[in-house]
Amino acid sequence: VMGRPAADFRAVVGGYHDKQLEDFRIGFCLRGRTEVMHGVVWPLLESEDEGTEAPSLIEAVLRANGVIDVLVLDQRLPIEYCDDCGAPLYPSPDGETVHAEMPDEPSDATPRHLH
């Protein structure tokens, strides 16, 4: 699945808040699907706040790298981590915060590096 071109993915960008905006998280799904397969945390620098241009920058970076379907959520999402493994949770197209789960690969799939 991860060997697919960037245009096959949808990126969902959400702002995560504790007492203030702490970071943006990007959930990646296959286009037309809602299951988040992978995620990235985009931390804010100390000088950035609620008025940051980060969502526009994130969208520009994604589009420049071939992701054509980008959804930027406008609601405030709470900072959450998985209770079991401690991984950050990411935004879904439905505006929910979920655990990223890679889909099951066919048994004959060639292993690939994610780096």
N, C-alpha and C positions, 0 to 999 in steps of 0.2 A: 504494500500500500504506500509506503513512504518513497518508493521509486517513481511515483507519479509526478507529472509536471505541476508546478505551483498553481497553474490555472485551474487545476482540479480541486483546489482547496478553498474553503471559506474561512476567513479570519474574523473572529469576534473580539472586539476591544472593549474592555470595561475598566472603569476607575474604581479602585478599591480603597475604602476609607476605614480608619479607626476613629480617632477624634478628628482627624483631618485627612485629606487625600494623601495616601501613602505610596501607591504605585498603580501602574496600569498592568493588566494581565491580558494576554492574547490567547484565546482558545482557537485551535485549528480543527476543522471538521471537513469531511468530504462535502463538496457542493451538493445541496439537496438533502443532506442528512443533518441530524442534530447532535449526534454523539461526538463529544470532544475527544480527539485522538492524541493531541499533543498540546503543550502550552508553553508560554514564555512569560516571564515576569520582566516588565520594563520599569525599573526603579526610578524614582524622582530624585533629582539632586536637591540639596538643601535650599537652593535659591528658587526652586519651583514650588508653585502652590496651585490653588484652584483655578487660577487664570492661565495656567500653562498651555502652551501650544503643542504639548506632547501628542494628543490624539491626532492632530493633523500631520505631525512628523511621522508617527507610527504608520498611519495610513499611506503616506508618501513612500516610506521605506518598503512596505509590503507590496504596493503597486509596482515600484521600481524593480522588485524581485519577482514579478510575475503573478502575484495574487491579485485577481481582478474582482473578487467578491469580498468586500470588506464591510462589516457591520460595526459601527461605533455606537455602543449603548449609551444612553444619556442618564440612566438611573445610577444612584449611589449603591455600590455593592460592598458588603461587609468583608473585611479581611478574614479569610478562613483558610484553615489547613486541614488535611485529612487526619482524623483522630488515630488511625491505625499506623500510617507510615510517615506522617508529618509533611507530605508534599503539599504545595500550594494548590488551591482549587481555582478553576478557570471558568470564564463566562461561556455559556452556551448561547445559541441563537435565540432561545426562548427567554433569555435574561436571567437564567438560573446559574448558580455557582456549583460546578460539578468537578469530579475527579477525572483527569485525562486517562483514558483507557485505550491502549492500542488494540485494534481489532485482531481477532484470531487470523493468523496467516495460514494459507494452505501448507500442508506438510512438505511439499516439494519446493517451497519458496527458498530462494537464495538469501542467506543472511546479509544484512547491509549495515554499515556504520551510520549512526545518526549525526556524526560530527562533520 
